[in-house]
């Protein structure tokens, strides 16, 4: 059994509803969901698929890339 890993994910609310999900450590992972729960479930599935691909290709699974969110206010 593979060791457990944790990955930071970014949930981006969409104006039309739902969420887009990105994983900084795994740029191949881009998914979405109509609800937060669905987006998280889809993210888990997508991460597992990408990790399977990495293993099949003999690639090293990258370490997590924690993110920091900062809001800047700029005159527009």
C-alpha positions in Angstrom: 0.0 0.0 0.0 1.3 3.5 -0.9 2.1 5.9 1.8 -0.4 8.7 2.5 0.3 12.1 1.1 -1.3 15.5 1.6 -1.7 18.1 -1.1 -2.8 21.7 -0.9 -5.7 22.4 -3.2 -7.1 25.8 -4.3 -10.9 26.1 -4.6 -11.9 28.9 -6.9 -15.6 29.9 -6.7 -17.1 30.5 -10.2 -19.4 33.4 -10.9 -22.0 31.0 -12.5 -21.7 28.7 -9.5 -19.6 25.8 -8.5 -15.9 25.6 -8.0 -12.7 25.0 -10.1 -10.0 23.1 -8.3 -6.2 23.4 -8.8 -3.4 21.6 -7.1 -0.1 23.6 -7.1 2.1 20.5 -6.7 0.3 18.7 -9.5 -0.3 21.1 -12.4 -2.0 18.3 -14.3 -4.9 18.4 -11.8 -7.7 20.8 -12.9 -11.2 19.8 -12.0 -14.5 21.3 -10.9 -17.7 20.6 -9.0 -21.1 22.1 -8.7 -20.7 22.1 -4.9 -17.8 22.3 -2.5 -18.2 18.7 -1.6 -18.4 17.6 -5.2 -15.3 19.7 -6.1 -13.4 18.0 -3.3 -14.4 14.5 -4.3 -13.5 15.3 -7.9 -10.1 16.6 -6.7 -9.4 13.4 -4.8 -10.2 11.3 -7.9 -8.1 13.5 -10.1 -5.1 13.5 -7.7 -5.3 9.7 -7.5 -5.3 9.4 -11.3 -2.3 11.8 -11.6 -0.4 9.9 -8.9 -1.1 6.6 -10.7 0.2 8.2 -13.9 3.4 9.4 -12.1 4.0 5.9 -10.7 3.4 4.2 -14.1 5.9 6.6 -15.7 8.4 6.1 -12.9 8.2 9.8 -12.0 8.9 11.1 -8.5 5.7 12.2 -6.7 6.4 15.9 -5.8 6.2 17.3 -2.4 3.2 19.5 -1.5 3.4 23.2 -2.4 1.7 25.1 0.4 0.2 28.4 -0.8 -0.4 31.7 0.8 -3.3 33.9 -0.3 -2.8 37.6 -0.1 -5.2 40.3 -1.3 -3.8 43.4 -2.9 -5.9 46.5 -3.5 -4.9 48.5 -6.6 -6.5 51.5 -8.2 -8.2 50.4 -11.5 
